[in-house]
Structure formats: structure tokens, C-alpha cells
């Protein structure tokens, strides 16, 4: 660990506190508001719940883990499917059950340790599932980037595609050619530049901004008030299996974060506490209409660059996120972001998701000369990307990404040659 400028429990001075916390808020801002834009939720409620979930996470982890919770990209496809089949309320109910899975896993880890989890979710299963998440969204990203709605159909627009390309190239340049804090905010900067270009070529409708109030309460979605609480088997099998990926992602983030700040978060405060924090944050978010939450790599990157590890700075970012969510004019500006701009940034983001799955396989030295690994990854990829479905009735089916994850776990458990190696928990 490099020597910290501010360690985990150090409190910054007032002016420094504000600037450092704003930096963290803007690092997560672009990705956190992009998810609700893609699935039809309110960006304001996503921002509000990210702040609330982060505060909950820090309390549950005993103020020991400086992590920020933002909107999870892993749930974009499941939320879309759940919404199409049963309305947006179905997606919120599904997210609540995902949080229940987190709680159960946390309880079992607390009582038995975490090694069983790594045997259930090894890289050969999780890596291909992450690839599926990214590639399953690729068609959506490209359509958003280059087409515009015309009646019930859509048609190609070079003008809009140019906005997508400007957005994409800006994000790439920020990510590749800058090594400071700018490299950690390519999404936000890409959207800003893409928005400015879109304004210059005249493809933005500003109506929402002029009619918006300066102060506005986020759009809550409350079960029993805004939608009926109805649980179906299909809903559970669309949403819940994605916890396979998000829990694995969470463990990876805890290991990386622990190495950056020089602590072993798997043991103290314990993986069970951090997973529970993720789960309760997701539950509270879905209870009021926000997307599922996950720890954010962008903010871990900010910690690594600035050497400011203070949990109080993260708390400050959470407070700023809550405050910003009530700025009606700002939320209206977000609503006017052209679909092409979102599509351009999504091309990079969804590709990075798929590539991170590939990176997981490479980093863990997965041998594809081994037929067992080849079979597991091949089946997961084709089932997930191909959209395979097990339909048991009109109200119960398992399909696509969820089916791929379940099949991957089963194949890993039943095929001979299961790797007995344990996870490195970050200790020497």
C-alpha cells in the first residue's frame, strides 16, 4: 500500500472534504444515472438511492470500508425483461428478492466461512456469464446509437450516429490518454461532450428543462401504492440468478479495495457484512423505485489515484448525491440527453462489461485446452447470447442470461475435475 494522504478513519478539513466528496460523486454520476435511463427508471431516484445505499453500507461495515454503491449494470437485461412481462413493479419486486439472496448468503458466510461460495462460483462460470451480460446488450447499444423512432418503427440516422461517435471517442480518449482523475470519469465527460455536440447539431428537445421546477421530489415507486405486489416464478428466475455475478463482482471489489488501502476486508469487517450492506442497500433502493446497487470500480479507482481513503469523504459523496437528486432542473437536463449519446457511451460500457469477463478468465489462467472449461464456457455463451428458454407454462419460464448462469453453476458442479483450490483472501 502506498502511504495514505488520509486514512480510512481520518476526517478532512471542511473545504477539502467538500471538494474530495464532489470528486467521488462525479466519478460515479455518469454510470449511476445511465442505468435508469436505459431501463425506464427515474435518474433522480437512482441518484437518491445510491446515496442512501452507500450510507447504509458504511454503517453495516462499521465505518471500515470506503466504498460507494451505484446502479448495477448487471441487471439491465433482467429489469427490461421483467418490465416487459409485468411492468416496472415486477422489476422492483425481483430486486427485493435479489437482496434476500444477498442476506441469506451473508448469513451462511457468517456461520460457515466463504470458501464454499468460491467453489460454487469459480471464474470459469462467472467470467462467461459476465461476457453474456455485455454482449446481450450490444444490439441495444448499437440501435440506440444509430436509429431514431419513426412511428412504430425506427430508421437509420447518420446525424444521430455522429453524436454517438463523438460521445464514444471522447470517452475513449479520456480513458486512454489521461492518467489522472479524468481517466476515471470517461462516462460523465463523454456524455457532457456528446450533449454539447448534440446541441450544436440541433437534436435536443429542451421542453422538459423549461417546464421543470428548480426543486423537485424524485419519482418514488412504492409497492401497494404505485403497483401491486405480485410474485411469479418467472420473475424470480429472471432476476435472482444475476446475484451469481454481482456477488462475485462484490468479492473482487473487496479484494482490490483491501489491497489499495492495506486492509483485509474479507476478514474485517468480514465478507458477510459487506454483502449484507450491498443487499440492504439494494432492498431499500428497490422499495422506493431505484435500481439494484453494487460497489463501484470508478470510486475504487479514485481512492487508488488520490490516496485519500477516508470513509468520511465517501459519506460526503453520498450526501451530495442525495442533495443533487432534488435538483429538478438538473434531472430535467438528464432527461433531454439524446438516445444517440446514451447509445454511444453504451457501446463502450457494454463492451467493457464483456471484456471484463474475458479478463477474469485470463487473470485466473483458465486453460481452454481443458475440455471441461471449454464445455462450460461454450454452453454458457451460446445459451445466454442465443436467448435459450425453458418455458414450463405461460407464467413460468427461465431464459437467456438467467438460464445461462444456472446451467453454468450446474455444469461446474457435476462435470469431473472440479477445482478444489481456495480463494486468496488477500492475506500473505
N, C-alpha and C positions, 0 to 999 in steps of 0.2 A: 504494500500500500504506500502510495505517496503521502507525505505528511499533509494532514488536513489543514486548510485555512480556518475552517470552522468544523469542529467535530459534531457528531450526532446530537449531543445534548447542549451544544453551545448556542447562546442566543445572540443574534447580530444586533448592531445598533439600529435605531429606528429607520433612518434613511437607507442604510444598506439593506435592511430587512425588506423594505418595500421594493427596491429595485431587483433584488435577488428573487423574491417571490413572483414578481411580474414576469421575470425571465422564465421561470418554470411554467407559469400559466400559459404564456405564449408558445412554449415548446410543445405543449400538449393540445393547444387550442385547435389547430387545423384538423388533426385526426379525430378529435373528440366530436367536433361539430359535423364532420364529413359523414360519419356513420348514420346519424339520424336523417341527414339529407338524403341518403341513399335508400333508406327503408321507410321513409314517410313519418318519422317522429319529429318532435319539436327540438330544434337545436338548443333552445333556451333551457328546456327541461334536461337535456343531456349535459349541458354545462353545469346546471344547478346540482344535479345528482352526482356528477363527478366530484364536485367539491365536498358534498355530504359524505359520499362513499370514502373519500380519502381521509376525512376526519375520523370516520368510524374505524377504518383500517388502522390508523395510527394509534387510536385508543386501545383497540384489541391487541395490537402488537406491543403494548406497554411503552409507547413512545421510543421504540428501539429501531424501527425500520423506516428510513426516509424514502418512502415510495409513493408515487402518485397514481391514482386509479382513474382511467379514462374509458371511453367507449370501446368495446371489443369488436374487432373486425371479423372474428371467427363466427359471429352469429348473424352476419348479414344475410346469407342464403337461408338459414333456418327461420329468421324473422320474416323474410319475404314469403317463404312457403306458408308459414303459419298464418300470416296476414291474409294471403290469398284464399286460404281454406276456411278461416274462421274469424277474420277481422283482426285488427291490431290488438284487441284484448287478448286474443289467443296467444300472441307472441309474448305479451306481458305475463300471462299465466305460465307459459312454458319457461320463461326466465326465472320465475319464482321456484319452479321445480328444479331448475339447474342449481339454484342457490341451496336447495335442500340437499342435493347431491354433495355439494361442497361441505355442508355441515356434517353429513354422515361420514365422508372421507376424513374430515378433520378429527372427528370423534374416534374413528378407528386408528388413525395415526397416533393420536394421543395415548391410546391404550396399547398399541402393538408395535409402534415404530413405522417407518416409511418404506422399508425395503420391498415389502410386498407390492407397493404401488409401482415401483420401477420395474418389477418383473411383469406386471400386468400391462404397463405402458412403456415398452422399450423404444428406442429410436426407430427401429425397423417398422413399427406400427405408426408412431406419431409423425415421423417425417413424411411418408407418403400421404397421410391424411391432411397435413398442412399444405402439401402440394395441391391436393384436390381442392382445398378451400380457395386457394389463389386462382387456379385455372378454371374452376367452376364459375368464377366471377368475370373471367376475361371477356366473354361475349357482351356482358352488360356494360363493361367499361368502354369497349370499342363503339357500341351502339350509342352510348351517351355522348361520346366524343364527336361522332361524325354525322349523326342524324337528328332531324327535328320533327316533332309531331305535325302531321297534316291530316286533320280529321281523325279517323280511326286508324290511320296508317302512319308511316314515317318515311321521310325521304332524305337522301344524302345532301349535305350542305358543306361545301368547301369553306365558306366563310366561318361557320361554326367550328369546323375541323381545324381551321387555322388557330382559333382561340385555344383549342385543346392542345395543339402542338406547342404554342407559346408557353402555356402553363407547364406542360411536360418538360420542355427544355429548360425552363427556369428552375424547376425542382431538381433536375439532373445536375445542372451547373452548380447550384447551391450545395448539393450533396457531394459532388466530386471535387470541385475546385476550391472549396473553402474548408478549412480545418478548425475553425473556431466555433462559436455558438451558432453561427449562421448555418453550418452543416447539419445542425440538429433540428432546424425548423424549415426544411425544404417544402413541406406541405403548405404551411402557412404562407411562406414567401411566394411559392408557386401560385397559390390562389389569389394573392394580392396582385401580382403582376398580370396574371390571366384576367382578373377582373378589370384592371386598368386598360388592358388591350381590348377587352370586350366593350368597354365604354367608348373607346376610340373608334371602333368599327360599328357602333350603334346596335348592339344586340341585347342590351339590358333594358328591362322594363322597371322603371323606378316607382311605379304606382304604390307598391307596398310600403316604401320608405316615407313617402309624403303623408300617407294615411296613418302611419304608426305613431303611437304615443311615446314620449321620452321614457316614461316609466310604465312597465307592463309586467303583470304576473305571468310566469310561464304556464303553458297549457298542460295542466295535470290530467292524467287518465287514472281514475280511481275505480277499482273493481266494485261491482254492485251499483255504481253510480253512472259511469260512462260506458260500461259494458257488463254483460252477465258473466258470472264466474262459472265456466263450463270446461271440464277437463275431459279430453278424449285420448284414447291410446295413441292415435296418430300424432297428436300434438306432442305428447311426451317423447315419442320416438324420433320426432323431427328435431327437438331442441336438446333434450338431455344428453344424448351421446356426444355432443360437441364438448361437454365437460372433459372428455378424454384428452382433447387437445389443449383446452385452456388451463387445466390443472398442470399438465406437462410444461406449458409455457410459463406458468407461475413458478414452478420449481426452478426452471432455467434462469428466470429473472432473479430469484432469491440467491442463487449461487453466484451469478455475475455481480449483483449488488454487494453481496458479502465480501467478495474479493476486492471490490473497489474501496469499500470503507474499512476493510480489515477486521471483519467480524464473521462469525459463523451463524447465519440466521436460520439454518436448518435445525440447529440445536437450541439457540437462544435468540428470540423468544420461542422458537420451535415452529416447524412447518405447519403443525396443526393450527396454531394461532394465525399465521399469515393466510392460510387457505380459508379459515373461518372468516377472517376480515374481508377477503375477496367475496365470499359467499353472502355475508350480511350486507355488504355494500351493493351487491347485485340485487338482493332481495328488496332493499329499501328503494333502489332505483326503479325496479320493475313495478313496485307497489304504487308509484306515483306517475308512471308512464315513461321512464327513461330506459335506455338500452343497457344490457349486461355490461359489467365492468371487468377490467383487468389491469394489472400493473403495467406501466408504460415504459417501453425501452427508451423513448425520447428523453424522459426525465432522468433515467439512469445515466444516459449519455451526458446530460447537463452536469450531473454530480461528478462524473469522471473528468470532465474538462475544467470545471471551476474549482474542484477540490473543496467545495462547500457542501458538507454532508448534513448540515443541521436539519433536524426534523421540524424545527420551528419555521424554517424557510418553506418547507413543503406545506405546512399548515397555513402559512400566509398565502401560498398559491391557491389552496382550496378555498380560502375566504374570498379571494379576489374572483375566483370562478363563480362563486355564489352571487356576489355583488353584480358582476357583469351580466349574469343571466336575467336580471331585472331591467336591463337597458333595452327598452323596446325598439329604439331606432337602430341599435347595433344588430339586434336579432332580425330586424326587417332587411337590413343590408345583406345579411347572410342568406335570407330567403331569395334575394334577387340574383344570387350568383348563378350564372348561366349553366345549364346542364353540360354544355361542352367543356367548361372549365373543370367541373367536377369529374367529367369523363377523362380529361387529360391527366389529372392528378391520380385518378383511379388506375389508369394504365400502369403507372409506376408502382403504386401501392400494392395492387393485387399481384403484380409480377414479383415484387419483393416478398410478399407472403409465400408465394410458390417457391421462390428461390431460397427462402429461409428453411423450408422443409428439406430441400436438396442439401443445403449447408449442414443441417443436422445429421444427415446421412454421411456426409463427407467427414465432418468433425469427429464422428463416432466410429470412423473406419469400417463402415458396413461393407462387407465383402459380397459383391454380387456374383462372384464365382461360386458362391454357396447357393445351391438350388433353393434352399429353404427361404433365404432372404429374397431371392428373385421371385419366388411364387407369391409370398406375402405382399410385396410391394406392387407387383403386377396386378394382382386381383383388386387391391385397394384402389389403384389408379383408375382402372377401367370401370369398376362398379361406381366409383364416385363421380368421375367425369362423364361417364356414359349415362348417368341418371337411372341406374337399375332400381327396380321397385319390387317389394314384396307386398302385394295387396291382398289382405285377408277378407276385407269387406269394404263397403262404401265408406265406412267411417274409420277404418283401421288399415294403415299401410306404413311401411318403412321404406324410405327411398334415399337415393343419392348419397350425400356425404354421411348421413347418419348410418345408413346401411353399410357403407364402406368402413366406417370406424368400428362397428360391431363385428363385421366379418374379419377385419384385421386382428382384433383382440382374440377372437376365437381361433383363428389360424395360428397365431403365435403360441397359444396355449396347447393346441392339440398336435401340431406338427413336431416331429422328433428333432432334437438338437437345441432345445430351449437354453439360451444363455443364462448361466447362473451368477454371472458377475453382479456385484452390488454397485450402486451409485456412489461416486465420490462425493462425500457430503461437505467438501470444502476444507477438511482438516488435513494436516500433513501426516 
